[in-house]
Amino acid sequence: MELFNVEVAVANLGPLLAGLLLTVELTVVVILISLVFALFVALARMSSFAPLRIAAGTYVEVTRATPLILQLIYIYYVLPEIGIRLDAFTASVIALSLNYSAYMSEVYRSGIQAIAKGQHDAAFALGMTKPLAMRRIILPQAIRIVIPSLGNYFISLFKDTALCSVVSMQEVLFTAQVIAARNFQYFTLYTMVGIFYFAVGFPAARFVAYLERLTSRGYSRRKRI
Amino acid sequence: MTAAAPMIELEGIHKHFGSVHVLRGVDLTVARGEVLCIIGPSGSGKSTLLRCVNHLETPERGRIRIDGQVAYRDESAGGFRAHHGRAIAAVRAQVGMVFQLFNLFPHMTALQNVVEAPISVLRLDKRVARERASALLQQVGLADRVDYYPEELSGGQQQRVAIARALAMEPKAMLFDEVTSALDPELVGEVLGVMRDLAARGMTMIVVTHEMNFARQVGHRVVFMDAGMIAEQGTPEQIFTAPAQPRTRAFLRDLKDH
């Protein structure tokens, strides 16, 4: 019997593609949430208001020091015990967003702190308040610096969505597991899953590499970004 | 705010950086339209004093008035809501500042650098702001560089954009912090030329500088600072030809040796 069974592959292409679509959906939703949330966490960590700074710092440290898979399980299986019942997709979105925002907030923070003090001086000397200087002068430069790092986190996130199979999120890996439990075509199914991940992940990684080249170019009239 | 009031008044300014007493009670008054040049060895507190005028550094003691209005006073005199961001921003908006390292916003073109604060701080109409900015860039000789990004410009051009950017706020006074120190020697002249024009137009200016020729020719008054205090002040003629203090003499002699 051949290892890769084309018939099985064709028969299960539909459900597996549906799983992949859910994987991509989950990734996109988490990207959108954490792009914004992480920025607020980063600003909170640099706030002059101590309670805010401490709360944000605690969240980041706790999140980074515990495994993502535990966070997923906690939100899906433990929260119902205190009356918070979430469906698999929502639980996955929350867990992944909380986890990735913790890391990404550190990326934002390093980007903001990389901006020279002279930029703050110049903005303040022109009469800008701190929030205005942050919005108009510091953040636009910082975000450009952190685009490649954030991109790499998003690729990693795309793969980490596979962990959501533990909360029976019907993404591509979970779908393959369910089918394999019926027909034992492990090689065929998991190879397909691997190919699917690679087919999305590799171009995404190339795109991030392109962004990295683009953002390292500096600001000029022709090479805008 | 009477016409007779000086433009900038500093009284008893003290400032520490950690345990270092950088400013030890500086009194200084700058009249309207006066060009005041501050010279002195590095570490003498010149730049810190300049940065105190627009709150980039906060003094610990003393009083600052700009155009007759309190811009800073220490707690003994009731304080100046030193933590109130808006009050400080309002003071800063009245005084333009140009820095040694230009500090242009790299993500904006020359024109965008100049229109930014008039639009976002003064809420000036965008069209009006652009017209004014174009005129200012023309005034500093950069009419053909409005759409260039800072890194496409030479140091001298960047510094002239920085001057135009400060002028766009229609400041009551301008502060120059060693603005030619980072420039290649052949580019110094174009920046000093713009400052000379500005002085001729009657702008009140405090110029921290190592350009003794500029201080001599354009300055109305020269202040020599040493160890956080004003050691001597007078007309350029007095300071450069007949300095009274031994420290001033030593400083000027050392300059000539280089």
Interface residues (C-beta under 8 A of the other chain):
Chain A: A116 G118 Q119 D121 A122 A123 F124 A125 L126 G127 M128 T129 K130 L132 R136 I137 P140 Q141 R144 G218 Y219 S220 R221
Chain B: N54 H55 L56 G85 R86 A89 A90 R92 A93 Q94 V95 G96 M97 F99 L101 N103 L104 F105 P106 H107 T109 E116 A117 S120 V121 L122 D147 Y148 Y149 P150 E151 E152 A162 R165 A166 M169
